[in-house]
């Protein structure tokens, strides 16, 4: 391997990860101060939940076309343009004073979530298959942006006010776009330019949908906890927004930093075996959270373990994604990550409804355990019986 190629790999990996950290901080801007916004605008639980999860909608749906665009035009261009377009809604959000306008702008801010599909597609092309699990696990550490938001947004809000929360992040994402453009290179385009029909052919692969189901659980669970945990901590344990933000930042750091380990284990062992044990752990942990919600010590320990399980699961799932269709990595990445993002939309809404009807969140954690048990059934039956011809799944 030439020195030039190695430098290209390093810059692609490092700057893609840093860019995703900044982008995910933008994507997660609402959650750390959701309770404060609820008080300002006198929102119901459902209205607050919608405000929190609205960025997830566009950030999830648009991952499919953004992955395809990255395959066609290159990650350097698509990544840079995406970050620059976020400057406008972030700047505008600092001037609004109504719930409806803020809801609309947070929908547009959701484009920040598409950077995951862009980063994974871009980095995948720089690394050989035997190193993609670890490389993509490192790239996935861009999820730390959620921790950055949890840590910084409440402090900015407390000392500078709501407008500066948006304006400071607008400056950060604009600066990151320029740094990424200047510091990365584009690999040569493939000789054959794929049509939209070629890219979307991956929907015919059963593996695409099975991995989407698993990522719906692991990444969706990660996003759901990251977005709604601040509200749970403030409402159930009466923590301040800053204190809750620090705890959520810890959750995100654990889940994110362990993600490369999940990818590494996927490189070294049978990915299904890794996922099976992780899913068993999630079932146990979710059940524990159902019965320990009243005591923060036990609930906090359960959250830390859950963070590790979900984070490792994210890495293990994405070890398999590039193998579904190596020539259409962007399309597969877009679909799987989009469904994973959608997995982060429904739980917060469900938790808001459950809290409204039951006064607590225990039923929500129980539903997580049931859904995870269903994924275990898929691993034991459908996946092993129907997809056994994909030998990579058993390496």
ZITA-V392453 format. One record per pair of residues at least 4 apart in sequence whose C-alpha atoms are under 8 Angstrom apart, sorted by sequence separation. I is the first residue (numbers start at 1). GAP is how many residues later the second one is. If there is no record, write none. Layout:
[[I | GAP] [I | GAP]]
//
This chain:
[[1 | 4] [2 | 4] [3 | 4] [4 | 4] [5 | 4] [6 | 4] [7 | 4] [8 | 4] [9 | 4] [10 | 4] [11 | 4] [12 | 4] [13 | 4] [14 | 4] [15 | 4] [16 | 4] [17 | 4] [18 | 4] [19 | 4] [20 | 4] [21 | 4] [22 | 4] [23 | 4] [24 | 4] [25 | 4] [28 | 4] [29 | 4] [30 | 4] [33 | 4] [34 | 4] [35 | 4] [36 | 4] [37 | 4] [38 | 4] [39 | 4] [43 | 4] [44 | 4] [45 | 4] [46 | 4] [47 | 4] [48 | 4] [49 | 4] [50 | 4] [51 | 4] [53 | 4] [54 | 4] [55 | 4] [56 | 4] [57 | 4] [58 | 4] [59 | 4] [62 | 4] [63 | 4] [64 | 4] [65 | 4] [66 | 4] [67 | 4] [68 | 4] [69 | 4] [70 | 4] [71 | 4] [73 | 4] [74 | 4] [75 | 4] [76 | 4] [77 | 4] [78 | 4] [79 | 4] [80 | 4] [81 | 4] [82 | 4] [83 | 4] [85 | 4] [86 | 4] [87 | 4] [88 | 4] [89 | 4] [90 | 4] [91 | 4] [92 | 4] [97 | 4] [98 | 4] [99 | 4] [100 | 4] [101 | 4] [102 | 4] [103 | 4] [104 | 4] [105 | 4] [106 | 4] [107 | 4] [110 | 4] [111 | 4] [114 | 4] [115 | 4] [116 | 4] [117 | 4] [118 | 4] [119 | 4] [120 | 4] [121 | 4] [122 | 4] [123 | 4] [124 | 4] [127 | 4] [128 | 4] [129 | 4] [131 | 4] [132 | 4] [133 | 4] [134 | 4] [135 | 4] [136 | 4] [137 | 4] [138 | 4] [143 | 4] [144 | 4] [145 | 4] [146 | 4] [147 | 4] [148 | 4] [149 | 4] [150 | 4] [151 | 4] [152 | 4] [153 | 4] [154 | 4] [155 | 4] [156 | 4] [157 | 4] [160 | 4] [161 | 4] [162 | 4] [163 | 4] [164 | 4] [165 | 4] [166 | 4] [167 | 4] [168 | 4] [169 | 4] [170 | 4] [171 | 4] [172 | 4] [173 | 4] [174 | 4] [175 | 4] [176 | 4] [177 | 4] [178 | 4] [179 | 4] [180 | 4] [194 | 4] [195 | 4] [196 | 4] [197 | 4] [198 | 4] [201 | 4] [204 | 4] [205 | 4] [206 | 4] [207 | 4] [208 | 4] [209 | 4] [210 | 4] [211 | 4] [212 | 4] [213 | 4] [214 | 4] [215 | 4] [216 | 4] [217 | 4] [218 | 4] [219 | 4] [220 | 4] [221 | 4] [222 | 4] [223 | 4] [224 | 4] [225 | 4] [226 | 4] [228 | 4] [229 | 4] [230 | 4] [231 | 4] [232 | 4] [233 | 4] [234 | 4] [235 | 4] [239 | 4] [240 | 4] [241 | 4] [242 | 4] [243 | 4] [244 | 4] [245 | 4] [246 | 4] [247 | 4] [248 | 4] [249 | 4] [250 | 4] [251 | 4] [252 | 4] [253 | 4] [254 | 4] [255 | 4] [256 | 4] [258 | 4] [259 | 4] [260 | 4] [261 | 4] [262 | 4] [263 | 4] [264 | 4] [265 | 4] [266 | 4] [267 | 4] [269 | 4] [270 | 4] [271 | 4] [272 | 4] [273 | 4] [274 | 4] [275 | 4] [276 | 4] [277 | 4] [278 | 4] [279 | 4] [280 | 4] [281 | 4] [282 | 4] [283 | 4] [284 | 4] [285 | 4] [286 | 4] [287 | 4] [288 | 4] [289 | 4] [292 | 4] [295 | 4] [296 | 4] [297 | 4] [298 | 4] [299 | 4] [300 | 4] [301 | 4] [302 | 4] [303 | 4] [304 | 4] [305 | 4] [306 | 4] [307 | 4] [308 | 4] [309 | 4] [310 | 4] [311 | 4] [312 | 4] [313 | 4] [314 | 4] [315 | 4] [316 | 4] [317 | 4] [318 | 4] [319 | 4] [320 | 4] [321 | 4] [322 | 4] [325 | 4] [328 | 4] [329 | 4] [330 | 4] [331 | 4] [332 | 4] [333 | 4] [334 | 4] [335 | 4] [336 | 4] [337 | 4] [338 | 4] [339 | 4] [340 | 4] [341 | 4] [342 | 4] [343 | 4] [344 | 4] [345 | 4] [346 | 4] [347 | 4] [348 | 4] [349 | 4] [350 | 4] [351 | 4] [352 | 4] [353 | 4] [354 | 4] [355 | 4] [356 | 4] [361 | 4] [362 | 4] [363 | 4] [364 | 4] [365 | 4] [366 | 4] [367 | 4] [368 | 4] [369 | 4] [370 | 4] [371 | 4] [372 | 4] [373 | 4] [374 | 4] [375 | 4] [376 | 4] [377 | 4] [378 | 4] [379 | 4] [380 | 4] [381 | 4] [382 | 4] [383 | 4] [384 | 4] [390 | 4] [391 | 4] [1 | 5] [11 | 5] [37 | 5] [38 | 5] [43 | 5] [69 | 5] [70 | 5] [73 | 5] [96 | 5] [97 | 5] [127 | 5] [148 | 5] [156 | 5] [157 | 5] [160 | 5] [194 | 5] [203 | 5] [215 | 5] [216 | 5] [224 | 5] [232 | 5] [233 | 5] [234 | 5] [239 | 5] [266 | 5] [269 | 5] [293 | 5] [294 | 5] [324 | 5] [354 | 5] [355 | 5] [377 | 5] [378 | 5] [379 | 5] [382 | 5] [383 | 5] [388 | 5] [37 | 6] [38 | 6] [96 | 6] [156 | 6] [202 | 6] [203 | 6] [233 | 6] [234 | 6] [265 | 6] [292 | 6] [293 | 6] [354 | 6] [355 | 6] [157 | 7] [234 | 7] [292 | 7] [322 | 7] [325 | 7] [354 | 7] [70 | 8] [124 | 8] [127 | 8] [156 | 8] [157 | 8] [266 | 8] [321 | 8] [324 | 8] [69 | 9] [93 | 9] [156 | 9] [265 | 9] [289 | 9] [354 | 9] [38 | 10] [234 | 10] [289 | 10] [322 | 10] [351 | 10] [354 | 10] [37 | 11] [124 | 11] [230 | 11] [233 | 11] [321 | 11] [322 | 11] [66 | 12] [93 | 12] [123 | 12] [124 | 12] [153 | 12] [321 | 12] [35 | 13] [92 | 13] [93 | 13] [123 | 13] [289 | 13] [351 | 13] [34 | 14] [230 | 14] [288 | 14] [289 | 14] [350 | 14] [90 | 15] [229 | 15] [230 | 15] [321 | 15] [89 | 16] [120 | 16] [123 | 16] [286 | 16] [34 | 17] [89 | 17] [285 | 17] [347 | 17] [34 | 18] [230 | 18] [89 | 19] [90 | 19] [120 | 19] [229 | 19] [89 | 20] [119 | 20] [120 | 20] [285 | 20] [286 | 20] [30 | 21] [31 | 21] [285 | 21] [30 | 22] [86 | 22] [226 | 22] [86 | 23] [116 | 24] [282 | 24] [86 | 25] [226 | 25] [86 | 26] [226 | 26] [28 | 27] [282 | 27] [27 | 28] [281 | 28] [282 | 28] [27 | 29] [82 | 29] [83 | 29] [82 | 30] [222 | 30] [279 | 30] [278 | 31] [278 | 32] [82 | 33] [222 | 33] [278 | 34] [278 | 35] [79 | 36] [275 | 38] [79 | 39] [78 | 40] [79 | 40] [275 | 41] [274 | 42] [275 | 42] [75 | 43] [75 | 44] [271 | 45] [75 | 46] [76 | 46] [271 | 46] [75 | 47] [66 | 48] [70 | 48] [74 | 48] [271 | 48] [54 | 49] [58 | 49] [62 | 49] [262 | 49] [263 | 49] [266 | 49] [271 | 49] [57 | 50] [58 | 50] [63 | 50] [67 | 50] [71 | 50] [254 | 50] [258 | 50] [262 | 50] [266 | 50] [55 | 51] [56 | 51] [59 | 51] [63 | 51] [66 | 51] [67 | 51] [70 | 51] [71 | 51] [261 | 51] [262 | 51] [263 | 51] [264 | 51] [265 | 51] [51 | 52] [54 | 52] [55 | 52] [58 | 52] [59 | 52] [62 | 52] [63 | 52] [66 | 52] [70 | 52] [251 | 52] [255 | 52] [259 | 52] [260 | 52] [262 | 52] [263 | 52] [264 | 52] [267 | 52] [54 | 53] [55 | 53] [57 | 53] [58 | 53] [59 | 53] [60 | 53] [63 | 53] [64 | 53] [251 | 53] [254 | 53] [255 | 53] [258 | 53] [259 | 53] [262 | 53] [263 | 53] [266 | 53] [55 | 54] [56 | 54] [59 | 54] [60 | 54] [63 | 54] [67 | 54] [254 | 54] [255 | 54] [257 | 54] [258 | 54] [259 | 54] [261 | 54] [262 | 54] [263 | 54] [266 | 54] [51 | 55] [55 | 55] [58 | 55] [59 | 55] [63 | 55] [252 | 55] [255 | 55] [256 | 55] [259 | 55] [260 | 55] [263 | 55] [54 | 56] [55 | 56] [251 | 56] [255 | 56] [259 | 56] [263 | 56] [41 | 57] [56 | 57] [254 | 57] [255 | 57] [259 | 57] [41 | 58] [55 | 58] [236 | 58] [237 | 59] [23 | 60] [126 | 61] [125 | 62] [94 | 68] [95 | 68] [293 | 68] [94 | 69] [293 | 69] [323 | 69] [93 | 70] [94 | 70] [94 | 71] [290 | 71] [291 | 71] [94 | 72] [290 | 72] [320 | 72] [93 | 73] [94 | 73] [289 | 73] [290 | 73] [320 | 73] [91 | 75] [290 | 75] [30 | 76] [90 | 76] [91 | 76] [289 | 76] [290 | 76] [90 | 77] [287 | 78] [90 | 79] [91 | 79] [286 | 79] [287 | 79] [90 | 80] [146 | 80] [286 | 80] [27 | 82] [88 | 82] [286 | 82] [287 | 82] [26 | 83] [27 | 83] [87 | 83] [286 | 83] [27 | 84] [86 | 84] [87 | 84] [27 | 85] [222 | 85] [283 | 85] [284 | 85] [26 | 86] [27 | 86] [87 | 86] [283 | 86] [86 | 87] [87 | 87] [154 | 87] [155 | 87] [282 | 87] [283 | 87] [24 | 88] [86 | 88] [154 | 88] [222 | 88] [23 | 89] [24 | 89] [84 | 89] [221 | 89] [222 | 89] [283 | 89] [23 | 90] [83 | 90] [84 | 90] [282 | 90] [283 | 90] [83 | 91] [151 | 91] [154 | 91] [219 | 91] [23 | 92] [218 | 92] [219 | 92] [280 | 92] [83 | 93] [84 | 93] [218 | 93] [279 | 93] [280 | 93] [83 | 94] [151 | 94] [279 | 94] [20 | 95] [150 | 95] [151 | 95] [218 | 95] [219 | 95] [20 | 96] [81 | 96] [150 | 96] [218 | 96] [279 | 96] [280 | 96] [80 | 97] [279 | 97] [79 | 98] [80 | 98] [150 | 98] [151 | 98] [20 | 99] [150 | 99] [215 | 99] [80 | 100] [149 | 100] [276 | 100] [80 | 101] [147 | 101] [148 | 101] [17 | 102] [147 | 102] [215 | 102] [16 | 103] [146 | 103] [147 | 103] [214 | 103] [276 | 103] [76 | 104] [77 | 104] [147 | 104] [76 | 105] [147 | 105] [146 | 106] [147 | 106] [211 | 106] [16 | 107] [272 | 107] [76 | 108] [144 | 108] [76 | 109] [143 | 109] [144 | 109] [211 | 109] [12 | 110] [13 | 110] [76 | 110] [211 | 110] [12 | 111] [75 | 111] [74 | 112] [144 | 112] [74 | 113] [143 | 113] [208 | 113] [9 | 114] [12 | 114] [142 | 114] [74 | 115] [141 | 115] [73 | 116] [140 | 116] [141 | 116] [208 | 116] [9 | 117] [28 | 117] [32 | 117] [72 | 117] [207 | 117] [8 | 118] [9 | 118] [24 | 118] [28 | 118] [32 | 118] [141 | 118] [223 | 118] [24 | 119] [25 | 119] [26 | 119] [27 | 119] [31 | 119] [140 | 119] [141 | 119] [205 | 119] [224 | 119] [21 | 120] [22 | 120] [24 | 120] [25 | 120] [29 | 120] [33 | 120] [140 | 120] [220 | 120] [223 | 120] [224 | 120] [228 | 120] [17 | 121] [21 | 121] [24 | 121] [25 | 121] [28 | 121] [32 | 121] [33 | 121] [72 | 121] [138 | 121] [215 | 121] [219 | 121] [220 | 121] [223 | 121] [224 | 121] [227 | 121] [272 | 121] [13 | 122] [17 | 122] [20 | 122] [21 | 122] [23 | 122] [24 | 122] [25 | 122] [28 | 122] [32 | 122] [72 | 122] [137 | 122] [138 | 122] [202 | 122] [215 | 122] [218 | 122] [219 | 122] [220 | 122] [221 | 122] [222 | 122] [271 | 122] [272 | 122] [16 | 123] [17 | 123] [19 | 123] [20 | 123] [21 | 123] [22 | 123] [25 | 123] [26 | 123] [137 | 123] [202 | 123] [212 | 123] [216 | 123] [217 | 123] [220 | 123] [221 | 123] [224 | 123] [270 | 123] [271 | 123] [17 | 124] [18 | 124] [21 | 124] [25 | 124] [29 | 124] [33 | 124] [136 | 124] [137 | 124] [208 | 124] [212 | 124] [215 | 124] [216 | 124] [219 | 124] [220 | 124] [224 | 124] [270 | 124] [271 | 124] [13 | 125] [14 | 125] [17 | 125] [20 | 125] [21 | 125] [135 | 125] [137 | 125] [211 | 125] [212 | 125] [215 | 125] [216 | 125] [219 | 125] [220 | 125] [269 | 125] [270 | 125] [13 | 126] [134 | 126] [137 | 126] [202 | 126] [213 | 126] [216 | 126] [217 | 126] [221 | 126] [269 | 126] [21 | 127] [133 | 127] [134 | 127] [136 | 127] [137 | 127] [208 | 127] [209 | 127] [212 | 127] [213 | 127] [216 | 127] [268 | 127] [68 | 128] [208 | 128] [212 | 128] [215 | 128] [216 | 128] [134 | 129] [199 | 129] [202 | 129] [133 | 130] [134 | 130] [202 | 130] [68 | 131] [133 | 131] [200 | 131] [199 | 132] [133 | 133] [134 | 133] [133 | 134] [29 | 136] [131 | 136] [29 | 137] [130 | 137] [26 | 143] [25 | 144] [26 | 147] [22 | 150] [23 | 150] [22 | 151] [22 | 154] [217 | 154] [217 | 155] [19 | 157] [19 | 158] [19 | 161] [214 | 161] [213 | 162] [16 | 164] [15 | 165] [15 | 168] [15 | 169] [11 | 172] [12 | 172] [11 | 173] [12 | 173] [210 | 173] [53 | 174] [52 | 175] [140 | 175] [8 | 176] [52 | 176] [8 | 177] [137 | 178] [136 | 179] [207 | 180] [137 | 181] [206 | 181] [133 | 182] [136 | 182] [133 | 183] [136 | 183] [133 | 185] [133 | 186] [132 | 187] [129 | 193] [31 | 195] [32 | 195] [31 | 196] [35 | 196] [31 | 197] [34 | 197] [32 | 198] [124 | 198] [28 | 199] [31 | 199] [35 | 199] [124 | 205] [35 | 206] [33 | 208] [121 | 208] [32 | 209] [121 | 209] [120 | 210] [118 | 212] [121 | 212] [32 | 213] [117 | 213] [120 | 213] [117 | 216] [117 | 217] [117 | 220] [116 | 221] [71 | 257] [71 | 258] [71 | 259] [68 | 260] [70 | 260] [71 | 260] [69 | 261] [67 | 262] [68 | 262] [67 | 263] [68 | 263] [66 | 264] [67 | 264] [67 | 265] [64 | 266] [65 | 266] [67 | 266] [68 | 266] [64 | 267] [67 | 267] [64 | 268] [66 | 268] [64 | 269] [65 | 269] [63 | 270] [64 | 270] [63 | 271] [64 | 271] [62 | 272] [63 | 272] [63 | 274] [64 | 274] [63 | 275] [62 | 276] [60 | 277] [61 | 277] [60 | 278] [61 | 278] [59 | 279] [60 | 279] [60 | 280] [60 | 281] [61 | 281] [59 | 282] [60 | 282] [57 | 284] [56 | 285] [57 | 285] [56 | 286] [56 | 288] [57 | 288] [56 | 289] [53 | 291] [54 | 291] [53 | 292] [53 | 295] [52 | 296] [53 | 296] [49 | 299] [50 | 299] [49 | 300] [46 | 303] [49 | 303] [46 | 306] [45 | 307] [46 | 307] [45 | 308] [45 | 311]]
//
